[in-house]
Amino acid sequence: MGLGFGGLALIALQFALTGRLRWMTHPFGADIVYLFHRYMSRIALGLVIGHFLILYIWFEPELGDLNPLTARWELTSGRLAMACFIGLIISSEFRKRLRLRYEWWRYLHVALAVTGFAAAIAHVLGVDRYTADPGQRALWIGVTISWAALLIWSRALRPWLQSRNPWQVVSNTHSGGGVHTLELAPLGKPLKKWKAGQFAWLSIGRSPFALKEHPFTISTAPDHGPNLTFSIKALGDDTARLIETSPGTIAYVDGPYGGFSVDRKPDAAGFIMIAGGVGITPIISNLHALAARNDPRPIILIYTNSDEDSIAFKEELEHLSKELNLKTILYLDDPPQGWEGQSGRVNAESLKAHLPEESRDWPYFLCGPKPMVKVVVKALNGMGTPARHIDSEVFELV
């Protein structure tokens, strides 16, 4: 019974972790909170399954009839909740293998979460063994009210506020490497208190109630004015449609979120930035911010791609190199004839060759595919770079 209550408490917490509550995400970064949510969801499901299995193996009479047509409603409700939670984990962990489109996965995720938690609360209150006490019943009713309030805020009130503050796409430019940069102008209030490297949830050409928004880094710097730019590469799902967006299209923005920002390191002597593929986007945002402030500190950027055609923001990087104390080192897996940059993949040897000894205490910003980040972090640790100086942004939130 303790496992069941513990699992339910953790499941209730998941609604807060995914509710985009700024006071909760700000200290850690929204990407870290979402990653924590994924791990805690697995633990919560393990507790719920443990609750059921202990009863099934040692206390089977407590379960009653397993046939939902003849079983007591409150016990069937508990089994329905467990089935929903199992479906949540499977559909989330294997979304791409199951070929679930992002937007359909979101609808399924919300439906299973709401149904599962409602069924679990009905199970707890219906069994009534440990909630007959007024204090205990008040506790779980309070949890239910808090859960309902989070749902109303995240699925109704916040989209309604977004609908009253639309944005408009004013340009769509090709930034190289298959990346398109959309510039948005506010038709209402501009975004407030955002920092370089942060991201926002973006919905273009659709209602903010539609659950078809995507997280993208704001690729411009806050120093450049109220307009926002989002740099998007067609990687499947809805992104192929987004890169074809025409100027004049209405959009909705929910943000800012994230902590992948040089503004969090005001006393740094310099910066090391390592990006792979479209992971250059938050790096570009930070570089633009430093350029706008005429920041003289040294910056070393290591940028890896599969081939020359995959390099995004190549011209921008050349321009920024003239405005900043910036050294850019390009790596290609498959370099063309006459390539003057580096070839192969970034590893411990290449990092030692390019990073001066004094940079060990500089902040390191890493963004790119998970295998690349894993190799780089391991190499940096081996070089004596303290873990507290390494900031890596989770490349995919979902």
SETORFI-579109 format. One record per residue (C-alpha): residue number from 1; x negated, y, z; residue in one letter. Coordinates in Angstrom, 2 decimals. Each point is the difference from the previous one (the first is absolute). Layout:
BEGIN
+-----+---------+---------+---------+---+
|   k |    east |   north |      up | r |
+-----+---------+---------+---------+---+
| NUM |       X |       Y |       Z | A |
...
+-----+---------+---------+---------+---+
END
This chain:
BEGIN
+-----+---------+---------+---------+---+
|   k |    east |   north |      up | r |
+-----+---------+---------+---------+---+
|   1 |    0.00 |    0.00 |    0.00 | M |
|   2 |   -2.93 |    2.28 |    0.76 | G |
|   3 |   -1.39 |   -0.61 |   -3.50 | L |
|   4 |    3.37 |    0.92 |   -1.48 | G |
|   5 |    0.24 |    3.28 |    1.89 | F |
|   6 |   -3.63 |    0.81 |   -0.75 | G |
|   7 |    0.48 |   -0.67 |   -3.70 | G |
|   8 |    3.11 |    2.15 |   -0.11 | L |
|   9 |   -1.77 |    2.88 |    1.74 | A |
|  10 |   -2.83 |   -0.13 |   -2.56 | L |
|  11 |    2.49 |   -0.13 |   -2.85 | I |
|  12 |    1.73 |    3.11 |    1.32 | A |
|  13 |   -3.42 |    1.70 |    0.08 | L |
|  14 |   -0.45 |   -0.65 |   -3.74 | Q |
|  15 |    2.77 |    2.46 |   -0.84 | F |
|  16 |   -1.94 |    2.72 |    1.81 | A |
|  17 |   -3.30 |   -0.98 |   -1.67 | L |
|  18 |    1.53 |    0.26 |   -3.48 | T |
|  19 |    2.19 |    3.02 |    0.75 | G |
|  20 |   -2.69 |    2.52 |   -1.06 | R |
|  21 |    0.06 |    1.73 |    3.37 | L |
|  22 |   -2.79 |    2.56 |   -0.23 | R |
|  23 |   -0.75 |    0.05 |    3.72 | W |
|  24 |   -0.69 |   -3.74 |   -0.28 | M |
|  25 |   -1.96 |   -0.05 |   -3.27 | T |
|  26 |   -2.07 |    3.16 |    0.44 | H |
|  27 |   -2.61 |   -1.28 |    2.51 | P |
|  28 |   -0.82 |   -3.09 |   -2.08 | F |
|  29 |    1.11 |    0.61 |   -3.58 | G |
|  30 |    3.15 |   -1.44 |   -1.55 | A |
|  31 |   -1.95 |   -2.71 |   -1.86 | D |
|  32 |   -1.35 |   -1.39 |    3.30 | I |
|  33 |    3.46 |    0.10 |    1.59 | V |
|  34 |    1.45 |   -1.93 |   -2.96 | Y |
|  35 |   -2.80 |   -2.55 |    0.23 | L |
|  36 |    0.70 |   -0.37 |    3.74 | F |
|  37 |    3.67 |   -0.50 |   -0.89 | H |
|  38 |   -0.90 |   -2.90 |   -2.30 | R |
|  39 |   -2.01 |   -1.81 |    2.68 | Y |
|  40 |    2.53 |    0.67 |    2.76 | M |
|  41 |    2.82 |   -1.33 |   -2.21 | S |
|  42 |   -1.80 |   -3.32 |   -0.30 | R |
|  43 |   -0.48 |   -0.16 |    3.77 | I |
|  44 |    3.67 |    0.86 |    0.58 | A |
|  45 |    1.12 |   -2.75 |   -2.38 | L |
|  46 |   -2.32 |   -2.47 |    1.75 | G |
|  47 |    1.63 |    0.81 |    3.36 | L |
|  48 |    3.50 |   -0.43 |   -1.44 | V |
|  49 |   -0.88 |   -3.33 |   -1.63 | I |
|  50 |   -1.66 |   -1.11 |    3.25 | G |
|  51 |    3.21 |    0.88 |    1.88 | H |
|  52 |    2.02 |   -2.21 |   -2.36 | F |
|  53 |   -2.47 |   -2.93 |   -0.12 | L |
|  54 |   -0.39 |   -0.28 |    3.78 | I |
|  55 |    3.77 |   -0.24 |    0.33 | L |
|  56 |    0.24 |   -2.43 |   -2.93 | Y |
|  57 |   -2.72 |   -2.35 |    1.32 | I |
|  58 |    0.60 |    0.05 |    3.77 | W |
|  59 |    3.42 |    1.56 |    0.59 | F |
|  60 |    2.05 |   -1.05 |   -3.03 | E |
|  61 |    3.36 |    0.12 |    1.84 | P |
|  62 |   -0.54 |    3.74 |    0.47 | E |
|  63 |    0.14 |    0.45 |   -3.78 | L |
|  64 |    3.39 |   -1.62 |   -0.36 | G |
|  65 |    1.23 |   -1.02 |   -3.43 | D |
|  66 |   -2.36 |    1.05 |   -2.82 | L |
|  67 |    2.77 |   -0.04 |   -2.60 | N |
|  68 |    0.96 |    3.68 |   -0.52 | P |
|  69 |    3.57 |   -1.01 |   -0.81 | L |
|  70 |    0.56 |   -1.54 |    3.41 | T |
|  71 |   -2.66 |    1.64 |    2.22 | A |
|  72 |    0.72 |    2.80 |    2.43 | R |
|  73 |   -0.19 |    3.35 |   -1.81 | W |
|  74 |   -2.67 |    1.49 |    2.26 | E |
|  75 |   -2.37 |   -2.95 |   -0.64 | L |
|  76 |    0.59 |    0.16 |   -3.76 | T |
|  77 |   -0.71 |    3.72 |    0.21 | S |
|  78 |   -3.43 |   -0.72 |    1.53 | G |
|  79 |   -0.83 |   -2.50 |   -2.76 | R |
|  80 |    1.08 |    2.50 |   -2.64 | L |
|  81 |   -2.33 |    2.58 |    1.57 | A |
|  82 |   -2.93 |   -2.44 |   -0.08 | M |
|  83 |    0.72 |   -0.86 |   -3.66 | A |
|  84 |    0.01 |    3.73 |   -0.86 | C |
|  85 |   -3.31 |    0.57 |    1.75 | F |
|  86 |   -1.60 |   -2.96 |   -1.80 | I |
|  87 |    1.32 |    1.39 |   -3.29 | G |
|  88 |   -1.48 |    3.40 |    0.86 | L |
|  89 |   -3.50 |   -1.37 |    0.53 | I |
|  90 |    0.03 |   -2.30 |   -3.04 | I |
|  91 |    1.36 |    2.66 |   -2.39 | S |
|  92 |   -2.54 |    2.55 |    1.29 | S |
|  93 |   -3.12 |   -2.16 |    0.07 | E |
|  94 |    0.71 |   -1.65 |   -3.37 | F |
|  95 |    1.82 |    2.83 |   -1.79 | R |
|  96 |   -2.31 |    0.01 |   -3.01 | K |
|  97 |   -0.08 |   -3.78 |   -0.30 | R |
|  98 |    3.79 |   -0.04 |    0.15 | L |
|  99 |   -0.01 |    2.74 |   -2.66 | R |
| 100 |    2.26 |    2.19 |    2.07 | L |
| 101 |    0.12 |    3.52 |   -1.39 | R |
| 102 |   -0.95 |    2.58 |    2.61 | Y |
| 103 |    3.39 |    1.71 |    0.07 | E |
| 104 |    1.93 |   -3.29 |    0.28 | W |
| 105 |   -2.35 |   -1.15 |    2.74 | W |
| 106 |    0.76 |    3.19 |    1.95 | R |
| 107 |    3.76 |   -0.59 |   -0.27 | Y |
| 108 |   -0.48 |   -3.61 |    1.12 | L |
| 109 |   -2.34 |    1.06 |    2.83 | H |
| 110 |    2.51 |    2.49 |    1.42 | V |
| 111 |    2.93 |   -2.41 |   -0.37 | A |
| 112 |   -1.80 |   -2.87 |    1.74 | L |
| 113 |   -1.36 |    2.25 |    2.77 | A |
| 114 |    3.35 |    1.58 |    0.81 | V |
| 115 |    1.94 |   -3.28 |   -0.22 | T |
| 116 |   -2.60 |   -1.89 |    2.02 | G |
| 117 |   -0.25 |    2.50 |    2.83 | F |
| 118 |    3.79 |    0.46 |    0.23 | A |
| 119 |    0.44 |   -3.78 |    0.11 | A |
| 120 |   -2.72 |   -0.31 |    2.66 | A |
| 121 |    1.65 |    2.60 |    2.25 | I |
| 122 |    3.36 |   -1.73 |   -0.47 | A |
| 123 |   -1.68 |   -3.28 |    0.98 | H |
| 124 |   -1.52 |    1.46 |    3.18 | V |
| 125 |    3.20 |    1.70 |    1.14 | L |
| 126 |    2.18 |   -2.95 |   -1.06 | G |
| 127 |   -2.00 |   -2.63 |    1.91 | V |
| 128 |    0.33 |    2.30 |    3.02 | D |
| 129 |   -2.22 |   -2.13 |    2.24 | R |
| 130 |   -2.67 |    2.62 |    0.66 | Y |
| 131 |    2.00 |    3.10 |   -0.87 | T |
| 132 |    2.95 |   -0.38 |    2.33 | A |
| 133 |   -1.75 |    2.28 |    2.49 | D |
| 134 |    1.07 |    3.61 |   -0.72 | P |
| 135 |   -3.59 |    1.23 |   -0.03 | G |
| 136 |   -1.13 |   -2.63 |   -2.52 | Q |
| 137 |    3.02 |    0.58 |   -2.22 | R |
| 138 |   -0.57 |    3.77 |    0.12 | A |
| 139 |   -3.64 |   -0.58 |   -1.04 | L |
| 140 |    0.88 |   -1.94 |   -3.15 | W |
| 141 |    2.89 |    2.27 |   -0.86 | I |
| 142 |   -2.47 |    2.89 |    0.29 | G |
| 143 |   -2.41 |   -1.81 |   -2.32 | V |
| 144 |    2.86 |   -0.46 |   -2.47 | T |
| 145 |    0.94 |    3.69 |    0.14 | I |
| 146 |   -3.64 |    1.03 |   -0.54 | S |
| 147 |   -0.23 |   -2.40 |   -2.94 | W |
| 148 |    3.19 |    1.42 |   -1.50 | A |
| 149 |   -1.30 |    3.56 |    0.46 | A |
| 150 |   -3.23 |   -0.88 |   -1.85 | L |
| 151 |    2.02 |   -1.49 |   -2.85 | L |
| 152 |    2.21 |    3.07 |   -0.26 | I |
| 153 |   -3.03 |    2.30 |    0.00 | W |
| 154 |   -2.10 |   -1.93 |   -2.52 | S |
| 155 |    2.77 |   -1.12 |   -2.39 | R |
| 156 |    2.45 |    2.89 |    0.21 | A |
| 157 |   -1.18 |    3.23 |    1.67 | L |
| 158 |   -3.52 |    0.15 |   -1.44 | R |
| 159 |    1.13 |   -0.70 |   -3.62 | P |
| 160 |    2.74 |    2.60 |    0.46 | W |
| 161 |   -2.58 |    2.59 |    1.08 | L |
| 162 |   -2.14 |   -0.94 |   -3.02 | Q |
| 163 |    2.98 |    0.44 |   -2.32 | S |
| 164 |    0.36 |    3.59 |    1.22 | R |
| 165 |   -3.67 |    0.74 |   -0.74 | N |
| 166 |   -0.77 |   -1.28 |   -3.54 | P |
| 167 |   -3.16 |    0.38 |   -2.06 | W |
| 168 |   -0.47 |    0.23 |   -3.75 | Q |
| 169 |   -2.66 |   -1.55 |   -2.22 | V |
| 170 |   -1.70 |    2.86 |   -1.88 | V |
| 171 |   -2.75 |   -1.91 |   -1.80 | S |
| 172 |   -1.23 |   -3.51 |   -0.82 | N |
| 173 |   -3.68 |   -0.21 |   -0.98 | T |
| 174 |   -2.26 |   -2.95 |   -0.77 | H |
| 175 |   -2.92 |   -0.15 |    2.43 | S |
| 176 |   -1.86 |   -2.90 |   -1.63 | G |
| 177 |   -0.19 |   -3.65 |    0.98 | G |
| 178 |    3.72 |   -0.45 |   -0.61 | G |
| 179 |    0.79 |    2.52 |    2.76 | V |
| 180 |    2.64 |    2.68 |   -0.54 | H |
| 181 |    0.22 |    3.03 |    2.29 | T |
| 182 |    3.47 |    1.41 |    0.66 | L |
| 183 |    0.21 |    3.55 |    1.31 | E |
| 184 |    3.08 |    0.83 |    2.08 | L |
| 185 |    1.30 |    3.43 |    0.95 | A |
| 186 |    2.32 |    0.49 |    3.00 | P |
| 187 |    3.55 |    1.09 |   -0.80 | L |
| 188 |    0.52 |    0.54 |    3.72 | G |
| 189 |   -2.44 |    0.01 |    2.89 | K |
| 190 |   -3.64 |   -0.98 |   -0.73 | P |
| 191 |   -1.73 |   -2.79 |    1.87 | L |
| 192 |   -1.25 |    1.11 |    3.42 | K |
| 193 |   -3.16 |   -0.77 |    1.96 | K |
| 194 |   -1.50 |   -2.53 |   -2.38 | W |
| 195 |   -3.67 |   -0.85 |   -0.21 | K |
| 196 |   -2.28 |   -1.10 |   -2.81 | A |
| 197 |    0.16 |   -3.75 |   -0.62 | G |
| 198 |    3.49 |   -0.49 |    1.42 | Q |
| 199 |    2.80 |   -1.71 |   -1.92 | F |
| 200 |    3.75 |    0.35 |   -0.38 | A |
| 201 |    2.89 |   -2.21 |   -1.03 | W |
| 202 |    1.11 |    1.06 |   -3.46 | L |
| 203 |    3.32 |   -0.57 |   -1.77 | S |
| 204 |    0.24 |    1.31 |   -3.57 | I |
| 205 |    3.18 |    0.19 |   -2.02 | G |
| 206 |    1.99 |   -1.90 |    2.60 | R |
| 207 |    1.97 |    0.74 |    3.13 | S |
| 208 |   -1.98 |    0.03 |    3.28 | P |
| 209 |    2.59 |   -2.51 |    1.27 | F |
| 210 |   -0.97 |   -2.55 |   -2.66 | A |
| 211 |   -2.86 |   -1.79 |    1.90 | L |
| 212 |   -2.14 |    0.35 |   -3.14 | K |
| 213 |   -2.65 |    2.35 |    1.34 | E |
| 214 |   -3.72 |   -0.80 |   -0.12 | H |
| 215 |   -2.97 |    1.15 |    2.13 | P |
| 216 |   -2.56 |    2.06 |   -1.97 | F |
| 217 |   -2.95 |    2.12 |    1.07 | T |
| 218 |    0.39 |    3.75 |   -0.47 | I |
| 219 |   -2.96 |    0.47 |   -2.34 | S |
| 220 |   -0.21 |    3.77 |    0.20 | T |
| 221 |   -1.29 |    1.95 |    3.00 | A |
| 222 |    2.24 |    2.01 |    2.39 | P |
| 223 |   -2.21 |    3.02 |   -0.73 | D |
| 224 |    1.35 |    0.14 |   -3.58 | H |
| 225 |    3.52 |    1.18 |    0.82 | G |
| 226 |    3.49 |   -1.42 |    0.37 | P |
| 227 |    0.00 |   -2.26 |   -3.10 | N |
| 228 |   -0.87 |   -3.67 |    0.54 | L |
| 229 |   -1.66 |   -2.45 |   -2.36 | T |
| 230 |    0.32 |   -3.78 |    0.09 | F |
| 231 |   -2.39 |   -2.12 |   -2.06 | S |
| 232 |    1.62 |   -3.27 |   -1.05 | I |
| 233 |   -1.26 |   -3.03 |   -1.88 | K |
| 234 |    2.33 |   -2.57 |   -1.55 | A |
| 235 |   -0.67 |   -3.07 |    2.16 | L |
| 236 |    3.38 |   -1.67 |   -0.40 | G |
| 237 |    3.44 |    0.40 |    1.56 | D |
| 238 |    1.27 |    3.56 |   -0.45 | D |
| 239 |   -3.31 |    1.76 |   -0.67 | T |
| 240 |    0.20 |   -0.55 |   -3.78 | A |
| 241 |    3.19 |    2.08 |   -0.01 | R |
| 242 |   -1.47 |    2.69 |    2.25 | L |
| 243 |   -2.99 |    0.75 |   -2.24 | I |
| 244 |    2.44 |    0.77 |   -2.84 | E |
| 245 |    1.87 |    2.64 |    2.05 | T |
| 246 |    0.94 |    3.08 |   -1.98 | S |
| 247 |   -0.38 |    3.57 |    1.33 | P |
| 248 |    3.26 |    1.26 |    1.44 | G |
| 249 |    0.81 |   -3.28 |    1.77 | T |
| 250 |    1.28 |    0.39 |    3.56 | I |
| 251 |   -2.02 |   -1.71 |    2.75 | A |
| 252 |    0.13 |   -0.42 |    3.77 | Y |
| 253 |   -2.96 |   -0.05 |    2.38 | V |
| 254 |   -0.26 |   -1.39 |    3.54 | D |
| 255 |   -3.26 |    0.81 |    1.71 | G |
| 256 |   -2.71 |    0.61 |    0.86 | P |
| 257 |   -1.37 |   -3.21 |    1.50 | Y |
| 258 |   -3.43 |   -1.54 |    0.52 | G |
| 259 |   -3.30 |    1.00 |    1.58 | G |
| 260 |   -2.50 |   -0.60 |   -2.84 | F |
| 261 |   -1.26 |    3.57 |    0.11 | S |
| 262 |   -3.25 |    1.92 |    0.35 | V |
| 263 |    1.97 |    2.38 |    2.23 | D |
| 264 |   -0.28 |   -2.62 |    2.72 | R |
| 265 |   -3.81 |    0.30 |   -0.13 | K |
| 266 |   -0.64 |    3.75 |    0.34 | P |
| 267 |   -3.44 |   -0.42 |    1.58 | D |
| 268 |   -1.40 |   -2.51 |   -2.52 | A |
| 269 |   -3.43 |    0.79 |   -1.43 | A |
| 270 |    0.99 |   -1.57 |   -3.33 | G |
| 271 |    2.36 |   -2.55 |   -1.55 | F |
| 272 |   -0.31 |   -3.39 |   -1.69 | I |
| 273 |    2.94 |   -0.91 |   -2.25 | M |
| 274 |    0.34 |   -3.40 |   -1.68 | I |
| 275 |    2.91 |   -0.68 |   -2.35 | A |
| 276 |    1.13 |   -2.76 |   -2.33 | G |
| 277 |    2.36 |    0.56 |   -2.92 | G |
| 278 |    3.07 |    2.09 |    0.82 | V |
| 279 |   -1.27 |    0.14 |    3.60 | G |
| 280 |   -1.79 |    3.15 |   -1.16 | I |
| 281 |    3.26 |    1.98 |    0.42 | T |
| 282 |   -0.27 |    0.86 |    3.73 | P |
| 283 |   -3.72 |    0.63 |   -0.53 | I |
| 284 |    0.80 |    2.55 |   -2.73 | I |
| 285 |    2.43 |    1.74 |    2.37 | S |
| 286 |   -2.70 |    0.33 |    2.67 | N |
| 287 |   -2.57 |    1.22 |   -2.53 | L |
| 288 |    2.38 |    2.68 |   -1.29 | H |
| 289 |    0.56 |    1.18 |    3.58 | A |
| 290 |   -3.73 |    0.24 |    0.67 | L |
| 291 |   -0.53 |    1.86 |   -3.29 | A |
| 292 |    2.77 |    2.48 |    0.78 | A |
| 293 |   -1.78 |    0.83 |    3.26 | R |
| 294 |   -3.45 |    0.29 |   -1.63 | N |
| 295 |   -1.22 |   -2.68 |    2.39 | D |
| 296 |   -3.81 |   -0.33 |   -0.29 | P |
| 297 |   -0.35 |   -3.38 |    1.71 | R |
| 298 |   -1.52 |   -2.89 |   -2.02 | P |
| 299 |    2.37 |   -2.61 |   -1.42 | I |
| 300 |   -0.92 |   -3.33 |   -1.58 | I |
| 301 |    2.74 |   -1.64 |   -2.08 | L |
| 302 |   -0.33 |   -3.60 |   -1.22 | I |
| 303 |    2.77 |   -0.80 |   -2.47 | Y |
| 304 |    0.48 |   -3.49 |   -1.49 | T |
| 305 |    2.08 |   -1.11 |   -2.98 | N |
| 306 |    0.29 |   -2.98 |   -2.29 | S |
| 307 |   -0.94 |    1.91 |   -3.19 | D |
| 308 |   -0.48 |    3.53 |   -1.29 | E |
| 309 |    3.63 |    0.37 |   -1.12 | D |
| 310 |    1.12 |   -0.65 |    3.59 | S |
| 311 |   -1.74 |    3.06 |    1.43 | I |
| 312 |    2.58 |    2.50 |    1.24 | A |
| 313 |   -0.71 |    3.71 |    0.59 | F |
| 314 |   -3.33 |   -0.20 |   -1.83 | K |
| 315 |    0.14 |    3.63 |   -1.18 | E |
| 316 |    1.24 |    1.19 |    3.40 | E |
| 317 |   -2.90 |   -1.73 |    1.74 | L |
| 318 |   -2.46 |    1.68 |   -2.36 | E |
| 319 |    1.62 |    3.36 |    0.75 | H |
| 320 |    0.00 |   -0.63 |    3.77 | L |
| 321 |   -3.68 |   -0.93 |   -0.14 | S |
| 322 |   -0.70 |    3.59 |   -1.07 | K |
| 323 |    2.09 |    1.47 |    2.85 | E |
| 324 |   -1.15 |   -2.29 |    2.79 | L |
| 325 |   -3.21 |   -1.49 |    1.33 | N |
| 326 |    1.28 |   -3.24 |   -1.53 | L |
| 327 |   -1.95 |   -2.97 |   -1.32 | K |
| 328 |    2.18 |   -2.41 |   -2.00 | T |
| 329 |   -1.18 |   -3.56 |   -0.69 | I |
| 330 |    2.13 |   -1.94 |   -2.50 | L |
| 331 |    0.05 |   -3.80 |   -0.08 | Y |
| 332 |    1.49 |   -2.12 |   -2.80 | L |
| 333 |    0.53 |   -3.76 |    0.03 | D |
| 334 |   -0.14 |   -0.05 |   -3.81 | D |
| 335 |   -2.10 |    2.97 |   -1.18 | P |
| 336 |   -0.08 |    0.96 |   -3.71 | P |
| 337 |   -3.12 |    0.27 |   -2.14 | Q |
| 338 |   -2.06 |    2.99 |    1.10 | G |
| 339 |    1.72 |    0.39 |    3.39 | W |
| 340 |   -2.12 |    2.26 |    2.20 | E |
| 341 |    1.70 |   -0.79 |    3.30 | G |
| 342 |   -0.24 |   -3.06 |    2.23 | Q |
| 343 |    1.19 |   -3.47 |   -0.99 | S |
| 344 |    1.37 |   -2.85 |    2.07 | G |
| 345 |    1.76 |    0.28 |    3.32 | R |
| 346 |   -0.80 |    1.90 |    3.15 | V |
| 347 |   -1.79 |   -2.12 |    2.59 | N |
| 348 |   -2.37 |    0.36 |    2.95 | A |
| 349 |   -3.06 |    0.50 |   -2.21 | E |
| 350 |    1.59 |    2.74 |   -2.10 | S |
| 351 |    1.30 |    1.81 |    3.08 | L |
| 352 |   -3.46 |   -0.01 |    1.58 | K |
| 353 |   -1.42 |    1.41 |   -3.22 | A |
| 354 |    2.48 |    2.88 |   -0.27 | H |
| 355 |    0.72 |    0.97 |    3.61 | L |
| 356 |   -2.68 |    1.93 |    1.92 | P |
| 357 |   -0.86 |   -1.00 |    3.55 | E |
| 358 |    1.51 |    3.19 |    1.46 | E |
| 359 |    3.41 |   -0.92 |   -1.45 | S |
| 360 |    0.49 |   -2.85 |    2.51 | R |
| 361 |    1.73 |    2.46 |    2.34 | D |
| 362 |    2.11 |    1.67 |   -2.70 | W |
| 363 |    3.65 |   -0.97 |   -0.41 | P |
| 364 |    0.66 |   -2.62 |   -2.68 | Y |
| 365 |    3.24 |    0.09 |   -2.02 | F |
| 366 |    0.86 |   -3.22 |   -1.82 | L |
| 367 |    2.99 |   -0.60 |   -2.27 | C |
| 368 |    0.45 |   -2.73 |   -2.59 | G |
| 369 |    0.85 |   -3.67 |   -0.47 | P |
| 370 |   -0.19 |   -2.07 |    3.17 | K |
| 371 |   -2.93 |   -2.23 |   -1.15 | P |
| 372 |   -2.11 |    3.08 |   -0.79 | M |
| 373 |    0.74 |    1.65 |    3.35 | V |
| 374 |   -0.78 |   -3.23 |    1.86 | K |
| 375 |   -3.41 |   -0.34 |   -1.68 | V |
| 376 |   -0.88 |    3.64 |    0.58 | V |
| 377 |    1.02 |    0.00 |    3.67 | V |
| 378 |   -2.07 |   -3.13 |    0.64 | K |
| 379 |   -2.98 |    1.56 |   -1.76 | A |
| 380 |    0.29 |    3.26 |    1.93 | L |
| 381 |    0.22 |   -1.85 |    3.30 | N |
| 382 |   -3.15 |   -1.89 |   -0.95 | G |
| 383 |   -1.76 |    3.31 |   -0.71 | M |
| 384 |    0.78 |    1.24 |    3.49 | G |
| 385 |    2.89 |    2.31 |   -0.81 | T |
| 386 |    2.27 |    0.17 |    3.09 | P |
| 387 |    3.52 |   -1.30 |   -0.62 | A |
| 388 |    1.44 |    3.24 |    1.40 | R |
| 389 |   -1.46 |    1.87 |   -2.99 | H |
| 390 |    1.73 |   -2.21 |   -2.60 | I |
| 391 |    3.50 |    0.98 |   -1.08 | D |
| 392 |    1.62 |   -2.29 |   -2.58 | S |
| 393 |    3.48 |    0.63 |   -1.33 | E |
| 394 |    2.24 |   -3.00 |   -0.58 | V |
| 395 |    0.34 |   -0.19 |   -3.78 | F |
| 396 |    3.50 |   -1.52 |   -0.01 | E |
| 397 |    2.56 |    0.69 |    2.70 | L |
| 398 |    2.36 |   -2.69 |   -1.27 | V |
+-----+---------+---------+---------+---+
END
